[in-house]
Amino acid sequence: MEQEKQIEIRKLTIPSVLKATSYFLVIPIVLFGILAIFWSLFLTILEGPLGLIGLPLFLVGAVFYVGLYFGIMALATLIYNLFAGKFGGLVMTIRDVDTPNDSSNDENHMDDVSQA
């Protein structure tokens, strides 16, 4: 039996938003790293050891990028919490879906293991 209900998100916590943000940061950081490694190799071929300067710059750029992105998301979370308290938060419609109960199968499986 499906039952729909609406919930309102009134407050977000900064750690949970930063954790979700970090999931989205993985792909750009990996792409940025691959690009930096190839660019450093390319510059090393052209310029010699001077081309290896790109690797430390990658680390500085990645730390700056993550810090800037986390700072923006923390600020956005604070602004959301401020306005959600005054004007209302996001309203989501969720549906409660019944799932088949497989607990009997789990009990039978445990009996099989204990007999072995």
N, C-alpha and C positions, 0 to 999 in steps of 0.2 A: 504494500500500500504506500503510495507516494503522497507526501504532504509537504506543501510549500509554505515557507514562512519567511518573513523579512527580518533582517537584523541590521542594526546601525552600528558602524564603527565610530566610536566617539573619541578614542585615544589610541595612538600608536606609541610603542616604546622605541627609543632610539636604538638600543642594541638589536632588537628584532629587525628593524628597517636596515641597519648596517649589515646584518647577516644576510638578508635577502639581496642587498646591493652587492655584496661580495660575490654572490653566485653569478651575477651578471657581469662582474668585472673580470672574471677568469678568462673569457674569450678575448676581449681586447688586449689584456696584458700578455697573453700567449702570442697573439698575432704581432704585437709590438715587439716582443722578445725575438721572435723569428726574423722579423724585418731588421731589427738591430744587429743580430748575429750575421745575417747575410750582408748587410751594409758594411759591417766591420771587416768581414772577409774581403769584400770588394775593395774597400779602401786600403786594406793591408796589401793586396795585390798591386794596387796602383802606387801607394805612397810608402810602403814598407812598414816598419813597426809603428810609425806614427798613426797608421790606420786603426790600431788597437785602442785608441782613445774612445772610440764609439761604445765599447762595452761598459766602462764606468758611467758614461753619459746615459746609457740605457737604464742602469740601476737608479740613477738620480731622477731620470724622467719617470720611471715606473713609480717610485716612491712619491714624487710630486703629483702624479696623476691620481693615484689611489687616495692620497691625502686630500686633494682638491675635491674629488668625487664624494668621499665620505663626508667632508665638511658641508658640501652643498646638500647632500641627502639629510644630514642631521638638522640643518637649518630648515629644509622643507618639512621635516617631521615636526619641528617646533611650531612652524607656521600653521601646519595642518591642525595640530592639537589646539592651538589658540582659536582658530576659526571654527573648528568642529564643536567646541564648547559653546560658542556664541550662536552659530547659524545651523548647527546640525552636521553630522558626519555623513560618510558614504553609506548608502542603503544598499544592501545586497539581498538578493532573493536566493534562499537555499532550499534544497529539496531533500527531505528525509526519505531515503530509499531502503526498503527492507532487503536484507541480504539473506541467503539461505544459511541456516545454522548448521555448521559442520562439526559441532562439538562431539557428536556421537562418533564420527570418524576418528577424531583425535583420541578418544577414550579407547576405541578398538585398537588403534595403532600402539598405544601405550601397553595394552595387554599383550600384543604380539612381541613387543620388545622385552617385556618382563619374562616371557616364557622362553626366550632364546638362551 
